[in-house]
Amino acid sequence: MSIGVSSVFERPHRVTLQNPGPPVADGDGGFTQTWTDLVPSAMSASIETATADKLEKLGSATAISLATHIVSMPYHPQVTTKTRILFNGRTFNVTGVSNPDERNVNTVAICAEVVA
């Protein structure tokens, strides 16, 4: 993996990006979390298993103990540690975000896959 992937051919996966939406009453006095698609919500991305070597290249600004995957995509200013990434029925919660070289060209998200 190359941090800050730039070629569309290196991003073979189509993912959907969502951030938390407003809570909705569940009828029992509680609330259910809703999700809102980012704009744009669909992105081409590279999804790779997180290894110690790959995480070391990203630096120490991220909670890497929970990291299972690294998702690289074109820069998206709305991606935060509250974002979730959906891919083929799988859900990845973003635990850290990097903007390599602060150039607003690529977003690299450190993620933890949600296992049901």
C-alpha positions in Angstrom: 0.0 0.0 0.0 1.1 3.5 -0.7 0.0 6.0 1.8 -1.8 8.7 -0.2 -2.9 6.5 -3.1 -3.6 8.7 -6.1 -4.5 6.4 -9.0 -8.1 5.4 -9.5 -6.8 2.0 -10.5 -5.3 1.6 -7.0 -8.8 2.2 -5.6 -10.9 -0.8 -6.8 -13.6 -0.6 -4.1 -16.7 1.5 -4.1 -17.6 2.6 -0.5 -20.3 4.7 1.0 -19.5 7.3 3.7 -21.9 8.3 6.4 -21.9 10.5 9.5 -24.3 10.3 12.5 -27.7 11.9 11.8 -30.2 13.1 14.3 -31.4 10.6 16.9 -34.9 9.3 16.4 -37.3 8.3 19.2 -37.8 4.6 19.4 -41.2 4.7 21.1 -39.9 3.2 24.3 -38.4 6.4 25.7 -35.0 5.8 24.1 -33.4 6.9 20.8 -32.1 5.1 17.8 -29.0 6.4 15.9 -29.6 7.4 12.3 -27.0 7.9 9.6 -26.7 10.5 6.9 -24.8 10.1 3.7 -21.9 12.5 3.2 -21.8 14.6 0.0 -20.6 12.9 -2.1 -21.3 9.7 -0.3 -19.9 7.2 -2.8 -16.1 7.1 -3.3 -13.5 4.8 -4.9 -11.2 3.5 -2.2 -8.5 1.1 -1.4 -9.2 -1.1 1.6 -6.3 -3.0 3.1 -5.7 -5.0 6.3 -3.9 -2.9 8.9 -0.5 -4.2 9.7 2.0 -2.8 12.2 4.3 -1.7 9.3 1.5 0.2 7.5 0.3 1.8 10.7 3.8 2.9 11.6 4.0 4.9 8.4 0.9 6.8 9.3 2.4 8.1 12.6 1.2 8.1 16.2 -1.7 10.5 15.9 -4.2 7.6 15.7 -5.6 5.0 18.1 -4.0 2.1 16.3 -4.8 -0.6 18.9 -8.3 -0.9 17.4 -7.3 -0.6 13.8 -8.2 -3.5 11.5 -8.1 -1.8 8.1 -6.7 1.2 6.3 -9.0 2.9 3.8 -7.5 5.3 1.2 -9.7 7.5 -0.9 -9.8 11.0 -2.6 -9.8 13.8 -0.1 -13.1 14.2 1.7 -13.4 17.1 4.2 -16.4 15.5 6.0 -14.6 12.3 7.0 -14.0 12.3 10.8 -13.6 9.8 13.6 -17.5 9.8 13.7 -17.7 8.6 10.1 -18.6 5.0 9.2 -17.6 3.4 5.9 -19.9 0.8 4.3 -18.6 -1.8 1.8 -20.3 -4.9 0.5 -22.4 -5.4 3.7 -19.4 -4.6 6.0 -19.1 -1.6 8.3 -15.9 0.1 9.2 -15.8 2.8 12.0 -13.2 5.4 11.4 -10.8 5.7 14.4 -8.3 8.1 12.8 -8.0 10.3 9.8 -5.0 11.5 7.9 -4.6 14.2 5.2 -1.1 13.3 3.8 1.1 16.3 3.5 -2.0 18.5 4.3 -2.6 18.9 0.6 -6.3 18.0 0.5 -5.7 15.4 -2.2 -6.1 12.1 -0.3 -7.9 10.9 2.9 -6.5 8.0 4.7 -8.8 6.5 7.3 -7.7 4.1 10.0 -10.7 1.9 10.7 -12.1 -0.8 13.0 -14.4 -3.3 11.3 -17.7 -3.8 13.1 -18.2 -7.5 13.7 -21.7 -8.5 14.5 
